[in-house]
């Protein structure tokens, strides 16, 4: 899933308060439903491995202990997916995204689609 070239065909105002949608009261969770309807973005949880390093001190070779990768969990709206990587965004509107993160597929352990 990715943002179509040229953007979305029907830009809509998405910066509503959590309880006000189009001038009427919105039930809890309606904002997330709107994002799914208008943006085509699926909220996901991605579990992935990141590299880890120590570069601020000298270490004696005979005292080195294993340095394991860091297990990370990131949650966001899936805005781009290729065979090489997945990109999520922290926040989305009709015309903008905030807080993008691209995770290489070779680092991804699990992807869970979140229900709204």
C-alpha positions in Angstrom: 0.0 0.0 0.0 1.4 3.4 -0.9 0.3 7.0 -1.5 -0.9 7.2 -5.1 1.2 9.5 -7.4 -0.2 13.0 -7.3 -1.7 12.4 -3.8 -5.2 11.4 -2.9 -8.1 12.0 -5.4 -10.4 13.5 -2.8 -8.6 15.6 -0.3 -10.7 16.2 2.8 -10.3 18.2 5.9 -9.0 15.8 8.5 -7.9 18.0 11.4 -11.0 17.6 13.6 -11.1 17.3 17.3 -11.5 13.7 18.4 -15.1 14.2 19.3 -16.2 16.6 16.4 -16.5 15.2 12.9 -18.3 17.3 10.4 -20.1 19.3 13.1 -21.6 16.3 14.9 -20.5 14.3 17.8 -18.3 11.3 16.8 -18.3 8.1 18.7 -14.9 7.0 20.2 -12.6 5.7 17.5 -14.3 7.5 14.6 -11.2 9.5 13.8 -9.3 6.3 13.2 -12.1 5.0 11.0 -12.0 8.2 9.0 -8.2 7.8 8.5 -8.8 4.3 7.2 -11.6 5.4 4.9 -10.0 8.5 3.5 -6.3 7.7 3.6 -6.2 4.0 2.8 -3.6 3.8 5.6 -3.8 0.7 7.9 -2.6 1.2 11.5 0.0 -1.5 12.2 2.3 -2.7 14.9 5.8 -3.7 13.6 8.2 -5.8 15.7 11.7 -5.4 14.3 15.4 -5.8 15.2 17.8 -2.8 15.3 21.5 -2.8 15.4 23.3 -2.0 18.7 26.8 -0.7 19.3 29.2 0.5 21.9 31.6 3.1 20.7 32.4 5.2 23.8 34.9 2.9 25.5 37.8 0.5 24.8 37.0 -3.1 25.6 39.4 -5.9 26.4 39.0 -8.8 23.9 39.0 -11.4 26.7 36.1 -9.5 28.5 33.8 -9.0 25.6 30.2 -10.2 26.1 27.7 -10.8 23.3 26.1 -7.6 22.0 22.6 -8.6 20.8 20.4 -6.6 18.5 17.7 -4.5 20.1 14.1 -5.7 19.8 11.9 -2.7 18.8 8.2 -2.2 18.5 6.8 0.7 16.4 3.2 1.6 15.8 1.9 3.8 13.0 -0.1 4.1 9.8 1.4 2.1 7.0 1.9 4.6 4.2 4.3 2.7 1.9 5.2 -0.9 1.4 7.8 -2.4 -0.9 9.7 -5.7 -1.0 12.6 -3.8 0.6 11.0 -1.7 3.3 7.8 -0.6 5.0 7.2 3.1 5.9 4.9 4.1 8.8 3.7 7.6 9.9 2.9 8.7 13.4 0.1 11.0 12.2 -1.8 11.4 8.9 -4.1 14.1 7.5 -5.8 14.5 4.1 -2.6 16.1 2.6 0.2 15.5 5.1 2.0 13.0 7.3 4.1 13.5 10.4 6.8 11.4 11.9 7.7 9.0 9.1 9.9 5.9 9.8 11.2 3.4 7.2 12.1 -0.1 8.4 14.0 -2.5 6.2 12.0 -5.7 5.6 15.1 -7.8 6.5 14.8 -6.4 10.1 11.1 -7.0 10.5 10.1 -9.9 12.6 6.3 -9.4 12.7 3.6 -7.1 11.4 0.2 -6.9 13.1 -2.7 -5.0 11.5 -4.5 -3.1 14.3 -8.3 -3.0 14.4 -10.0 0.3 14.7 
